[in-house]
Amino acid sequence: MPNAMITTYTYIPLVGVSTITDPKGDKITYTYDSFGRLEFVKDKNNNILSQNQYNYKQ
């Protein structure tokens, strides 16, 4: 498949997607906290694209 454009996905079992690599080789990384909640989404240069903070009442 010399003309194929493939995007690859890697997963952490029972948590979610950990990386997405596009056909150009650029990677998006998903980071999770110890509770399995999405914490950061970062681009190929490790720039933060999205950050989530979780709060709860005691």
N, C-alpha and C positions, 0 to 999 in steps of 0.2 A: 504494500500500500504506500507507494512513494508520495502520493498527493494527499494522504490522509491527515486530517487535523484532529488530534486527540487531546482531550482534557482528562487528566487523571485526578482521582480523589482518594485520599487515605482517611481512615476512620480510627477512632479509639472506641473499642467495643463498649456498648452501653452508655456512651457519652455523646459522641457525635463526630462530625468531620474534623480532621486535624489539619489537613492541607488540601489545597486545590492548585494544580499546576496546569497552566494554559498551554496551547500549542507552541507558543514562543519560549516556553520554559520559565515564565514568570510564576512565582509561587505566592499564594496567600496562605497565611498561617493562622489557625484558630487556637487560642490558649484558654484552658478551663481552670477553674479554681478547684480546691479539694472536695467540693460538693458536686462537681461535674457541671457547674454553671459556666456559660460562656463569659470570659473575662475580657479578652482582647482579640481583635482581628488586626493582623499586621501584613503589610505588603512585602515585596521582595527585598526592600531596603530596610526592613524592620521598623518602618514608620507605622504608627498606630492609626488605623483607619476607623476603628470603633472601640470604645471602652465601655464596659458595663460595671456598675457598682450595685451591690445588693445590700439592703438594710432591712432590719426587722425590729419590731417592738419587743421589749422584754416584759 
